[in-house]
């Protein structure tokens, strides 16, 4: 039995929550001095501490604690004045100690929020906690078809990642977003990624696993006020997958409930290729991990002055930047979202910074340049044209030396590597014909060739002048200033 997304939403209200793991960009690991560089030869960044050898003792990384506090403050959390690490006990081959050092009931940051903008509206996502832990190593299963342990001939383990500082950011359940739940989930992860990037605490690359999401989803029958059983979809590894995973879980759970069954509390896996989730293991309860305070580490008690000075050093966050640009550029929130979603925010800002008007910068980057980027299959920000080039082209247009059509040819020349805008204008002979006498010859020709149009204009139907303007633009191969041509035509016929 299948239930469409729309049918599911008529009957049920979705509630979602996200647990996001972020690898911090510290130079050394959480509890030892090993390097954290990605992509090194397996098992070269290891030592007795991160290999869990008997007798080795961990020491907490001060920078990782500072980064976590930065994240907590940026997410409007309270910072604990005293908290402890805890041992989370479970067995996994890529975790040599058989426990992970994490935080349990005493997280470093609690009770914050992150506002996300969606469809011109702000949705506030509550943050339950931000805590610090260590990453595990990585298992590689060789010889099977699926890359999983089932069917593999043997497995290898790489401990380079073991002990890299990991921050887990847990949202409160997010109810009340209705059919937009999948979009809001995606918008939250996008905003969170932008916040983390602006803080400089992580490279936030989802494809390299430095940002990983688990998505919790449940359904409640509309109007019942009773929340349903949630499932946890693991390791959803792209922004698009966040949206798809929530959407597919909503439809799946609705089908289960409609069939009179109960949703099982379990871990599920999202499959990129099919866009659906499949059942994993049944979910452990916290008690299964036998958490207890880590006896080898002293408590973390960040002095208040330190927390204040970290707060004072936070950069401009995406929400503040958004508010600033919306006001400075006179945009609506929807226009701002369009700019951000097109990946053009930075380039437009850079173009305005070197002198273009916000309207012109947006026009070129969202119009002609977005079209070219799309044709070339690259991001608009990766086009081989600089903000200064675009600002120069728009100033040539504003000065009347180029019209839009010529400007598009200049853009083409710059993208083709023909040099700066001025070099392209000179080499291709693209300047607007501004000499009135040259224009008048073409205008007289157009007037002579179109007596019926002239008659209509003289009858007061001035919009008919467009035909004559078009003829002159054609005769000058687009190099005339259309506004000036129209003026001269009206003078000629008056
Ligand atoms: Zn180490």
Boltz pocket constraint, residues with backbone or C-beta under 6 A from the ligand:
constraints:
  - pocket:
      binder: B
      contacts: [[A, 29], [A, 32], [A, 33], [A, 34], [A, 45], [A, 46], [A, 47], [A, 48], [A, 49], [A, 50], [A, 51], [A, 162], [A, 163]]
      max_distance: 6.0
